[in-house]
Amino acid sequence: MESRRLTRADMDAVWGRVARPAGSEEMSGLRPVDDLNVTVYAAVDGSGNRHLLIEDRTGRATESAFEGTTGLGVAVRELSVSGRPASAFIDLECRRQQQRGMFSAFATDLVTCLQGAGASPEQVVARVLKRWKAFWRAGHRQLTREEAIGLFGELWFFLYWLDAGGDGDLQCWTGSEGSRHDFQWPAASVEVKTAVKSSGDWPEHTISSLEQLADPVQGNLYLFSLLVAEDPIARNSIDSLVSELTSRFESTGGEAEELTAALASRGVRPGASDEQTSTYRIRAERLYEVTGGFPRLTRETLGDAMVDGIVDASYRLATASCASWLVASSPSDELANWLRSTLEMWGRR
């Protein structure tokens, strides 16, 4: 029988059961799971700091093979855990109380990778540390609610409409780089807008500048409108989408480390924010082609109407007025399939 997937709550529960040792140099710990071919402890030291200990059975692990960062200590040393005989461990330590949530998420990811690993424990630790490096280095800024809702929509489109995960796919996600549109490749540019609304079928979106729906240099322009509702029993959250995207990029040998850097640049910190764990029910997905008389304001559409001294403007777009430009309402629709095919061809160039 397949074992139940380990969660961050599981890891926190294990640490919660570990008694803090009396001596400052002592270490107490419990095993978070039993189905590993290597001994792992969720441990606590005499100062109350949390550790994840991975036994080094080969004796070949060296500290130079691993890269610690601010807030995360990495050492290879002999340790006695809860009075057991001393053994060599790779010792990963959370040095900052305010980063405990992220350390729990990191430890959960690492233990999960060890569960399914064909590589040595040292190789798995080094790989996961490398992938998480950008999160640990990114500081303490957390997503605002508005930022989180926008990012949720981008991740949803990337994951389910573009079927992200292949080599080169990450290059089209330009929203994290401050580009004009959230997704760009030669055949198409896509601007993503997300609205949280529990009633009504047609959201309104804020278009934040005259550039946001301006024509791209090449290819067609589309607006993806996502309508969601907050739902405590739904499963869709930023954390769940990040987990799925990461798994896809790792399974295809894609750009998992680059994905982490892009997410970190947007303020994502696994386990660090309630906004990332907020869950949403998907109410409507609509893709519009921004062409012809689509209702938009740009410098080109305004022309001579631009007033001297006004350098930019934002406005509200009512999607109820955009039905004539609707080209897809599901990732399985023909236009969505075309988008994926053009992206795949571009990625193979």
C-alpha positions in Angstrom: 0.0 0.0 0.0 1.3 3.5 -0.9 2.2 5.5 2.1 0.2 8.7 2.9 1.9 11.9 1.6 3.8 13.8 4.3 2.5 17.3 5.0 4.0 20.3 6.7 1.4 19.9 9.5 2.8 16.3 10.0 6.3 17.7 10.4 5.2 20.4 12.8 3.3 17.8 14.8 6.5 15.6 15.1 8.6 18.6 16.3 5.8 19.5 18.7 6.3 16.1 20.4 10.0 16.4 20.7 11.1 17.3 24.3 13.7 20.0 24.5 16.9 18.5 26.1 18.3 19.8 29.3 21.9 20.2 28.1 22.9 22.9 25.6 24.9 20.4 23.6 22.3 17.6 23.7 19.8 16.7 20.9 16.4 15.1 21.1 14.5 13.8 18.1 11.8 11.6 16.6 11.5 10.0 13.2 8.9 11.8 11.0 8.3 8.7 8.9 9.3 5.0 9.1 9.5 4.1 5.4 13.0 5.5 4.6 16.1 3.6 3.8 18.1 6.1 5.8 17.6 7.3 9.4 16.1 10.8 9.6 15.1 12.7 12.8 13.1 15.9 13.4 15.2 17.1 16.3 15.4 20.0 18.8 18.6 21.2 20.5 19.1 22.6 24.0 18.4 26.2 22.7 15.1 25.1 21.2 16.2 25.4 17.6 14.7 22.9 15.2 17.0 20.5 13.2 16.5 17.9 10.5 19.1 15.2 10.8 19.9 12.8 8.0 22.2 9.9 8.8 25.4 9.7 6.8 25.9 6.0 6.7 28.7 6.1 4.1 30.8 8.6 6.0 31.5 10.4 2.7 29.4 13.5 3.3 31.3 16.7 3.7 30.1 20.2 4.5 31.7 21.5 1.3 29.1 19.5 -0.7 26.3 21.5 0.8 25.5 25.2 0.8 23.9 26.8 3.7 22.3 30.3 3.7 21.2 33.0 6.1 18.8 31.4 8.5 19.7 27.8 7.5 22.7 26.1 9.0 24.3 23.1 7.4 26.9 20.9 9.1 28.1 17.3 9.0 28.9 16.0 12.5 28.8 13.2 15.0 25.6 13.4 17.1 23.9 11.3 19.8 20.1 11.7 19.4 17.9 11.1 22.5 20.6 9.0 24.2 21.2 6.7 21.2 24.8 5.8 20.1 26.5 8.6 18.3 26.5 8.6 14.5 27.4 10.9 11.7 24.6 13.1 10.5 23.9 15.9 7.9 22.6 18.5 10.3 20.2 21.1 8.8 19.3 23.8 11.4 16.6 26.5 11.4 18.4 29.4 13.0 15.6 32.0 13.0 12.2 31.6 14.7 10.4 33.6 12.1 11.5 31.1 9.4 10.1 28.0 11.1 7.2 27.8 8.8 9.5 27.8 5.8 11.9 25.3 7.5 8.9 23.0 8.0 8.0 23.2 4.3 11.6 22.7 3.3 11.9 19.6 5.7 8.7 18.2 4.3 9.9 18.5 0.8 13.3 16.9 1.6 11.8 14.0 3.5 9.4 13.4 0.6 12.2 13.4 -1.9 14.2 10.9 0.3 11.1 8.6 0.3 11.2 8.2 -3.4 14.9 8.7 -4.0 17.1 6.4 -6.1 20.1 8.6 -5.4 22.1 8.7 -2.3 20.8 10.8 0.7 23.8 13.2 0.3 22.8 13.8 -3.4 19.2 14.3 -2.5 20.0 16.8 0.3 22.4 18.7 -2.1 19.7 18.9 -4.8 16.9 20.1 -2.6 19.2 22.6 -0.9 20.1 24.0 -4.3 16.5 24.2 -5.4 15.5 26.1 -2.1 18.4 28.4 -2.2 16.5 31.3 -3.6 13.8 31.1 -1.0 16.3 31.2 1.9 18.1 34.2 0.4 15.1 36.2 -0.5 14.5 37.9 2.9 11.3 38.2 4.8 8.9 40.1 2.5 5.5 38.4 2.3 2.9 38.5 -0.4 0.1 41.0 0.0 -3.5 39.7 -0.6 -3.6 41.6 -4.0 -0.2 40.2 -5.0 -1.2 36.7 -4.0 -4.5 36.7 -6.0 -2.7 37.9 -9.1 0.0 35.3 -8.7 -2.5 32.5 -8.2 -4.1 33.3 -11.5 -0.7 33.3 -13.3 0.3 30.0 -11.8 -3.1 28.5 -12.7 -2.8 29.6 -16.3 0.8 28.4 -16.5 0.0 25.0 -15.0 -3.3 24.1 -16.5 -3.6 26.1 -19.7 0.0 26.0 -20.9 0.7 22.6 -19.3 4.0 23.9 -17.9 6.8 21.6 -16.9 8.9 21.1 -20.1 12.3 22.4 -20.8 12.2 26.0 -21.9 8.6 26.6 -20.6 9.7 28.9 -17.9 11.1 31.4 -20.4 7.6 32.4 -21.4 6.5 33.5 -17.9 7.7 37.0 -17.9 5.4 38.5 -15.3 8.0 38.0 -12.7 10.4 40.1 -14.8 8.2 43.2 -14.9 7.4 42.8 -18.6 4.4 44.3 -20.3 2.5 41.0 -20.4 2.5 38.1 -18.0 3.3 35.4 -20.6 5.2 36.1 -23.9 6.5 34.0 -26.7 6.6 34.7 -30.5 3.1 33.4 -31.3 1.2 35.0 -28.4 1.2 37.2 -25.4 -1.2 36.7 -22.5 -2.2 39.1 -19.7 -3.7 37.3 -16.7 -6.4 38.9 -14.5 -7.9 37.2 -11.4 -11.0 38.3 -9.5 -12.4 36.9 -6.2 -16.1 37.0 -6.2 -18.7 34.7 -4.6 -21.6 35.8 -6.7 -22.1 37.0 -10.3 -20.7 35.5 -13.4 -18.8 38.3 -15.0 -15.9 39.9 -13.1 -14.4 43.3 -13.5 -10.7 43.7 -13.7 -8.3 46.6 -13.1 -6.1 47.4 -16.1 -3.3 49.1 -14.4 -1.7 51.0 -17.3 -2.1 52.0 -20.9 0.6 49.5 -21.7 -1.1 46.4 -20.2 -3.4 45.7 -23.1 -1.2 47.3 -25.8 -0.3 45.2 -28.8 2.8 43.0 -28.5 5.7 43.4 -30.8 4.8 40.1 -32.5 2.0 37.5 -32.2 -1.5 37.8 -30.9 -2.6 39.3 -27.6 -5.0 37.5 -25.2 -6.6 38.4 -21.9 -7.1 35.4 -19.5 -9.8 36.1 -16.9 -10.0 33.9 -13.9 -13.0 34.1 -11.5 -12.5 32.4 -8.1 -14.3 32.2 -4.8 -12.7 31.7 -1.4 -13.5 28.3 -0.2 -12.0 26.6 2.9 -12.6 23.1 1.6 -11.2 23.7 -1.9 -7.7 22.4 -2.7 -6.4 25.2 -4.9 -3.8 27.5 -3.3 -0.6 29.1 -4.2 1.3 26.5 -2.2 -0.5 23.6 -4.0 0.1 25.1 -7.4 3.8 25.7 -6.6 4.1 22.1 -5.4 2.6 20.7 -8.6 4.7 23.0 -10.8 7.9 22.0 -9.0 7.1 18.3 -9.3 6.5 18.7 -13.0 9.7 20.5 -13.7 11.7 18.0 -11.6 10.1 15.0 -13.2 10.9 16.3 -16.7 14.4 17.4 -15.8 13.3 21.0 -16.4 14.2 24.3 -14.7 13.2 23.6 -11.1 15.9 25.9 -9.7 15.0 28.7 -12.1 11.3 28.3 -11.1 12.2 28.7 -7.4 14.1 31.9 -8.2 11.2 33.3 -10.2 8.7 32.5 -7.4 11.1 34.0 -4.7 11.3 37.2 -6.8 7.5 37.5 -6.5 7.5 37.1 -2.7 6.7 33.4 -2.4 8.1 31.9 0.8 6.7 28.3 1.4 5.1 28.1 4.8 5.6 31.8 5.5 2.3 33.4 4.6 -1.4 32.7 5.1 -2.0 34.2 1.7 -0.2 31.3 0.1 -2.3 28.7 1.9 -5.7 30.4 1.2 -7.8 28.1 -0.9 -10.0 29.0 -3.9 -12.8 27.3 -5.9 -12.6 28.0 -9.6 -15.8 29.6 -10.8 -15.0 30.6 -14.4 -12.0 30.6 -16.8 -12.2 32.7 -20.0 -9.7 33.6 -22.6 -10.3 36.6 -24.8 -8.5 37.7 -28.0 -7.6 41.4 -27.6 -8.1 42.5 -31.2 -10.3 44.8 -33.3 -12.7 46.7 -31.1 -11.9 45.0 -27.9 -12.7 47.5 -25.1 -9.3 48.9 -24.0 -7.3 52.1 -23.5 -3.9 52.3 -25.0 -1.8 55.2 -26.3 -2.7 54.0 -29.8 -6.5 53.9 -29.2 -6.4 57.3 -27.4 -4.3 59.0 -30.1 -4.8 62.7 -30.1 -7.1 62.4 -27.0 -4.0 62.0 -24.8 -3.8 65.1 -22.7 -0.5 66.8 -22.2 0.9 66.0 -18.7 -1.0 62.7 -18.4 1.6 60.0 -18.7 -0.5 57.0 -17.8 -3.9 55.8 -16.6 -5.6 52.8 -15.1 -9.3 51.7 -15.7 -11.8 49.0 -14.9 -12.7 46.5 -17.6 -16.2 44.8 -17.4 -15.8 41.3 -18.9 -19.6 41.2 -19.4 -18.9 43.5 -22.4 -16.3 41.2 -23.9 -18.3 38.2 -24.9 -17.7 38.9 -28.6 -14.0 38.3 -28.1 -14.2 35.1 -26.1 -12.2 32.4 -27.7 -11.8 29.7 -25.0 -13.4 28.8 -21.7 -11.5 25.5 -20.9 -7.9 24.3 -21.3 -9.2 21.6 -23.7 -10.6 24.1 -26.2 -9.1 24.4 -29.6 -7.5 27.8 -29.1 -5.9 26.6 -25.8 -4.5 23.6 -27.6 -3.0 25.9 -30.3 -1.3 28.0 -27.6 0.3 25.0 -26.1 1.5 23.7 -29.5 3.1 27.0 -30.4 4.8 27.2 -27.0 6.1 23.7 -27.4 7.5 24.4 -30.8 9.2 27.6 -29.4 10.7 25.6 -26.5 12.3 23.1 -28.9 14.0 25.8 -31.0 
